[in-house]
Amino acid sequence: MPTHAEHKVLPYSPEQMFDLVADVGKYPAFLPWCAGARVKSHTETQLVADLTIGFGPFRESFTSRVELDRPHQIQVKYENGPFRYLNNQWTFEPNPKGCNVKFYVDFEFRSRVLQAAIGVVFNNAVKLMVNAFLKRAREVYGAPAATIAVTPAAVPAKS
C-alpha cells in the first residue's frame, strides 16, 4: 500500500496552485504516466474525471470524483477502476513566501502484478509527479520573482 505525504512552500498563491491542480484536463500535457484525461462533469465545487495512466506495459483507466474547495483544498474520491482504494488530497495555505502545499496519496491496486510493479518505482514516480506540477507552475505563472535584500547605504556624517 504505497503512501506518500509531502509539504512544500512554493512562491505562488494558493489560488494559482489550486487552479493548476484542479485543471485535470491538462494533466496529459505535463504529468508523467498520465496518458489521457476526460472531464465528464464540472461545477464550482466538484468535477468527475476519467484518467488513464500508463507505465511500461501497463495502461489503466479510472474514474474519480474531485471535491473542490477553492482555494483551500482538493480531495480526490475514487469511484471505479483498477484500485482497491485511492485517497488523494491537496491542501493550499497562504504563506508569506507564497503558499504551503501539502500533498497526500495512498492507494492499492486490485492486481498484485500492478501493485508489485508500482511498488518498485513508487517513490521516484511521486517525486517526478510533484516536480511536474512545480515545472508546470513555472510554465503557467512564470519564474518566481527574485527578492532583493536592500541594505541602507551608510550616510556620510556632516562635518
C-alpha positions in Angstrom: 0.0 0.0 0.0 2.1 2.9 -1.2 1.6 6.1 0.8 3.3 9.5 0.3 2.9 12.8 2.1 4.8 15.9 1.1 4.8 19.6 2.2 6.4 22.4 0.2 6.5 26.1 0.3 6.0 27.5 -3.2 6.4 31.1 -4.5 2.8 31.1 -5.9 -0.5 32.0 -4.4 -2.9 29.4 -3.0 -5.3 30.4 -5.8 -2.7 29.8 -8.5 -1.7 26.4 -7.2 -5.3 25.4 -6.6 -6.2 26.3 -10.2 -3.2 24.4 -11.6 -4.0 21.2 -9.7 -7.8 21.5 -10.4 -7.2 21.7 -14.2 -7.4 17.9 -14.6 -8.0 18.1 -18.4 -4.4 19.4 -18.9 -2.7 16.6 -17.0 -1.6 14.6 -20.1 0.3 17.6 -21.3 2.7 17.6 -18.3 2.2 14.8 -15.9 4.3 11.7 -16.3 2.3 8.5 -16.9 -0.9 10.4 -17.5 -1.9 9.1 -20.9 -5.3 10.6 -21.0 -7.9 12.7 -19.1 -11.5 13.4 -19.8 -13.6 15.6 -17.5 -17.1 14.2 -17.6 -18.7 17.0 -15.5 -17.5 20.1 -13.7 -19.1 22.6 -11.3 -17.5 25.1 -9.0 -17.3 22.6 -6.2 -16.9 19.2 -7.9 -15.7 17.5 -11.0 -15.8 13.9 -12.3 -13.0 12.8 -14.5 -11.6 9.7 -16.1 -7.8 9.4 -16.1 -5.7 6.9 -18.0 -2.3 6.1 -16.5 0.4 4.1 -18.3 3.8 2.9 -17.3 5.7 0.2 -19.1 3.4 -2.4 -20.5 0.5 -1.3 -18.1 -2.3 1.0 -19.1 -5.3 1.5 -16.7 -8.2 4.0 -16.6 -10.2 5.1 -13.5 -12.9 7.5 -12.5 -12.6 10.0 -9.7 -14.9 12.5 -8.1 -12.9 15.5 -7.1 -14.2 17.8 -4.4 -13.1 21.4 -4.9 -12.9 23.9 -2.0 -11.2 26.8 -3.8 -8.6 27.9 -2.9 -8.0 25.7 0.2 -8.3 22.0 -0.7 -8.8 19.4 -3.4 -10.0 16.0 -2.3 -10.0 13.1 -4.8 -12.6 10.4 -4.2 -12.0 7.2 -6.2 -15.1 5.8 -7.9 -14.1 2.9 -10.1 -11.2 1.3 -11.9 -8.1 -0.8 -11.1 -7.7 0.3 -7.4 -9.0 -1.3 -4.2 -8.9 2.3 -2.9 -7.3 5.6 -3.7 -7.0 8.6 -1.4 -5.5 11.8 -2.6 -5.6 15.3 -1.1 -4.0 18.6 -1.8 -4.1 21.5 0.7 -3.1 25.1 -0.1 -2.4 27.6 2.7 -1.2 31.2 2.5 2.4 31.8 3.5 4.4 35.0 3.5 6.6 33.4 0.8 3.6 32.3 -1.3 1.8 29.0 -0.5 2.2 26.0 1.7 1.2 23.0 -0.4 0.5 19.7 1.3 0.1 16.6 -0.9 -1.0 13.2 0.3 -1.7 10.0 -1.7 -2.5 6.5 -0.6 -3.7 3.7 -2.9 -3.7 0.0 -3.5 -4.2 -1.7 -6.9 -6.6 -4.7 -7.1 -4.0 -6.6 -9.2 -1.0 -7.9 -7.4 1.1 -7.6 -10.5 0.3 -3.9 -10.8 0.9 -3.4 -7.1 4.3 -5.1 -7.3 5.2 -3.1 -10.4 4.4 0.3 -8.9 5.9 -0.6 -5.6 9.3 -0.8 -7.2 9.1 2.8 -8.6 6.6 4.5 -6.4 8.8 6.9 -4.5 10.6 8.1 -7.7 7.2 8.2 -9.5 5.7 10.5 -6.8 8.8 12.8 -6.8 8.6 13.1 -10.6 4.9 13.8 -10.4 5.3 16.6 -7.7 8.2 18.1 -9.8 6.0 18.0 -12.9 3.4 20.2 -11.0 6.3 22.6 -9.9 7.6 22.8 -13.5 4.0 23.4 -14.8 3.6 26.3 -12.3 6.7 27.9 -13.6 5.4 27.5 -17.2 2.0 28.8 -16.5 2.7 31.6 -13.9 6.4 32.4 -14.7 9.5 32.0 -12.7 9.1 33.4 -9.2 10.3 36.9 -8.8 13.6 37.1 -7.0 13.6 39.1 -3.9 16.5 41.5 -3.5 17.5 42.5 0.0 18.2 46.2 0.2 20.7 47.3 2.8 20.6 51.0 3.6 23.8 52.8 2.5 25.8 54.5 5.1 25.2 58.2 5.1 28.4 60.2 5.5 28.5 62.4 8.6 28.3 66.1 8.0 31.3 68.0 9.3 
